[in-house]
Amino acid sequence: MTAPVQLNILTREQGEPTGSDTAIVSVPGRWYVPLGAERAFLAQQAGIDLREISERMAADMGERLHHAQWTVTGDPELVKSLGAVHDCVTCRAGMDQALAYLRERPDSEVAVGHLWWA
């Protein structure tokens, strides 16, 4: 497992955010390339994908993205702390699903996002 990586998605929206939500997505293999015995994180590719995901999620909720902050991690405790923003049925189900994913795939990671609306 690699150290957590944080990526910020910025927009040109002005003013204060009007609301927010959280999201958890699995990390695709294309975010890494082999580098000798290690693997290198492709932050640019991850940023492109996470911007698209963030904007699509905002649009699906009838919102415009103000900004987003994503953390890529395989640490279940970090996933719990980052993903526990809303204590609602949907968020708890998403958290449970992400934790099950990490348990079943010990070398995997997820991206936990906090998205703010414009």
Secondary structure, 3 states (H helix, E strand, C coil): CCCCEEEEEECCCCCCCCEEEEEEEECCHHHEEEECCEEEECHHHHHHHHHHHHHHHHHHCCCCEEEEEEEEECCHHHHHHHHCCCCCHHHHHHHHHHHHHHHHCCCCCEEEEEEEEC
